[in-house]
Amino acid sequence: MTQRTHALATGLFLVVLGTGVFVAFFWLRGGTRGGGVYELVSHGSAAGLYDGAPVTEHGLTVGRVVALHLRGYPPSVVVRIRVGRRVRVGVGTKAVVESSLFGGGGSLALVPPARGPYRPLTAPAGQTPRIPLAGSANALLMHNLAVSASELRLLGTRLNRLLDPRTLRRFSTLSREGVRTSRHLARLTAEADRALPLLVNRTKDLIGTTQRLARTLHAEARTLHRGTRRLETTLLLRTLPASEHSLKTLGRAARAWARFGTVLDHDPQILLYGRRFARPHPRTHPRRGGPHR
């Protein structure tokens, strides 16, 4: 009986001890395996983060980075983290990438809002709650340095191309052509300076000739106007009345010829004898009362 009681007590003690060790282990681990999962999306650089990087809050480790991948095009960085059960993530919490300026691994720091009541960060059913992700000042500085280095490298490449011997020979050829062109322009300028007075004199002569021609045309126009007036006067006062008289005479002659033609038609013998002969009157038929032929 005593051995059974001792064995039962020993077994109960081992169960309690194992349960305590198990609970202590999860408590010391911060409960990250069964904690909340959150998603962070960054459209910029997330340099320094890696799978398994620590997640801190006020300097204490409260979780781990469980996944890192790219999404979409242009690609954005998607980070999934898991925090402990006792870690409270509220609305307004931000995540900042903390990376070393001289390289090495980085971490992810959760920054809760400074003011306002606590409201738990939730998401619709079937979706993962999202926390805004922002790069630290060191990460931004490193990104700017990388961009500046790439720009300097591009500038160096362009300078190398510019200082290439073939390019320098082309520049020298262009400079010689420019000198020749400047000489030609100087010669053209000198020729223009010499030709300008002659051109001015010729222009003045042309202007004077044009003015004299305009005056002559004006005088000719006035003479033509006077001649036209005289012609109109002659036509109205002399030519038209004489033409009217001639037309009247021609009309009378035409009427006379018409009468002569009528007379000649009735008496053709007038052309032979020069005078008219009286036609005998037709006699009346004694029986019928008609003309007797």
ABEGO torsion letter per residue (X at the ends): XAAAAAAAAAAAAAAAAAAAAAAAAAAAAGGAAABBBBBBBBABBABGBBBGBBBBBGGBBABBBABBBBBEOBBBBBBBBBBBAABBBBBGBBBBBBBBAAEEBBBBBBBBBABEBBBBBBBBBGBBBBBBBBBBAAAAAAAAAAAAAAAAAAAAAAAAAAABAAAAAAAAAAAAAAAAAAAAAAAAAAAAAAAAAAAAAAAAAAAAAAAAAAAAAAAAAAAAAAAAAAAAAAAAAAAAAAAAAAAAAAAAAAAAAAAAAAAAAABAAAAAAGBBBBBBBBBBBAAAGBBBX
